[in-house]
Amino acid sequence: MPSSSHPAVVIGEIAAIIAIVLLGCLAYDTVAGALGFTSGAFCIGLGYACSGAYAIGAVCIMLGLMMWAMTLFRSPSGVALMVSGFLLVIFPPLIPHYLGVSCFAG
């Protein structure tokens, strides 16, 4: 079992924080809609989540690639960090599709 300071675990925790915040925004939008108001909290939060995830994911991918190359392409931790960074990059844009929400840049 990996320790809590393992890079892949830290990336998973960041992804969980992003998911919790976006689900909170979706709940806020749902309650606002039920009360007759309009809210765009989910789509606004998605923009911030995507930009943050892109930055963190790009750094993780580059660090994992450097780690993997410096160990002469034998380090499983470097590969795990690269894969974790890639999954973090593609995670936020996929959430609206699976939640049935459409956010368009206007």
C-alpha positions as CSV (number, residue, x, y, z in Angstrom):
1,M,0.0,0.0,0.0
2,P,1.5,3.3,-1.0
3,S,2.2,5.9,1.6
4,S,0.2,9.2,1.8
5,S,3.2,11.1,0.4
6,H,3.5,8.9,-2.8
7,P,3.1,11.2,-5.9
8,A,0.2,9.2,-7.4
9,V,-1.7,9.3,-4.1
10,V,-1.2,13.1,-3.9
11,I,-2.4,13.5,-7.4
12,G,-5.5,11.3,-6.6
13,E,-6.2,13.5,-3.6
14,I,-6.0,16.6,-5.8
15,A,-8.4,15.0,-8.2
16,A,-10.8,14.2,-5.3
17,I,-10.7,17.8,-4.1
18,I,-11.5,19.0,-7.7
19,A,-14.4,16.5,-7.9
20,I,-15.8,17.5,-4.5
21,V,-15.7,21.2,-5.4
22,L,-17.4,20.7,-8.7
23,L,-20.1,18.5,-7.2
24,G,-20.7,21.2,-4.6
25,C,-21.1,23.7,-7.5
26,L,-23.5,21.4,-9.2
27,A,-25.5,21.0,-6.0
28,Y,-25.6,24.8,-5.7
29,D,-26.9,25.1,-9.3
30,T,-29.5,22.4,-8.7
31,V,-30.8,24.1,-5.5
32,A,-30.8,27.5,-7.2
33,G,-32.8,26.0,-10.1
34,A,-35.3,24.4,-7.8
35,L,-35.9,27.8,-6.1
36,G,-36.4,29.5,-9.5
37,F,-33.0,31.2,-9.8
38,T,-30.4,30.7,-12.5
39,S,-26.8,30.0,-11.5
40,G,-23.7,29.2,-13.4
41,A,-21.5,28.1,-10.5
42,F,-20.7,24.7,-12.1
43,C,-19.5,26.1,-15.4
44,I,-17.5,28.9,-13.7
45,G,-15.9,26.4,-11.3
46,L,-15.2,24.1,-14.2
47,G,-13.1,26.8,-15.8
48,Y,-11.0,27.3,-12.7
49,A,-10.7,23.5,-12.1
50,C,-9.5,22.9,-15.7
51,S,-6.9,25.6,-15.6
52,G,-5.6,24.5,-12.2
53,A,-5.6,20.8,-13.3
54,Y,-3.8,21.6,-16.6
55,A,-1.0,23.5,-14.7
56,I,-0.6,20.8,-12.0
57,G,-0.9,18.0,-14.6
58,A,1.7,19.5,-16.9
59,V,4.1,19.9,-14.0
60,C,3.5,16.3,-13.0
61,I,4.0,15.0,-16.5
62,M,7.3,16.9,-16.9
63,L,8.6,15.8,-13.5
64,G,7.7,12.2,-14.1
65,L,9.4,12.3,-17.5
66,M,12.5,13.8,-16.0
67,M,12.4,11.2,-13.2
68,W,12.0,8.4,-15.6
69,A,14.8,9.6,-17.9
70,M,17.2,10.2,-15.0
71,T,16.8,6.6,-13.9
72,L,17.6,5.4,-17.4
73,F,13.9,4.6,-18.1
74,R,13.6,2.1,-15.2
75,S,11.7,4.0,-12.6
76,P,8.1,2.9,-12.1
77,S,7.5,6.0,-10.0
78,G,8.3,8.3,-12.9
79,V,5.8,6.5,-15.1
80,A,3.2,6.6,-12.4
81,L,3.7,10.3,-12.0
82,M,3.3,10.8,-15.8
83,V,0.2,8.7,-16.0
84,S,-1.3,10.5,-12.9
85,G,-0.6,13.9,-14.4
86,F,-2.2,12.9,-17.7
87,L,-5.3,11.6,-15.9
88,L,-5.5,14.8,-13.9
89,V,-5.4,16.8,-17.1
90,I,-8.3,14.9,-18.7
91,F,-10.4,14.5,-15.6
92,P,-12.1,17.9,-15.2
93,P,-13.3,18.3,-18.8
94,L,-14.9,14.8,-18.7
95,I,-17.0,15.5,-15.6
96,P,-19.8,17.6,-17.2
97,H,-20.4,14.8,-19.8
98,Y,-21.0,12.2,-17.2
99,L,-23.1,14.5,-15.0
100,G,-25.2,15.5,-17.9
101,V,-24.3,19.2,-17.7
102,S,-23.5,21.3,-20.7
103,C,-21.1,24.3,-20.4
104,F,-20.4,26.4,-23.4
105,A,-17.9,29.2,-23.6
106,G,-19.9,32.2,-24.5
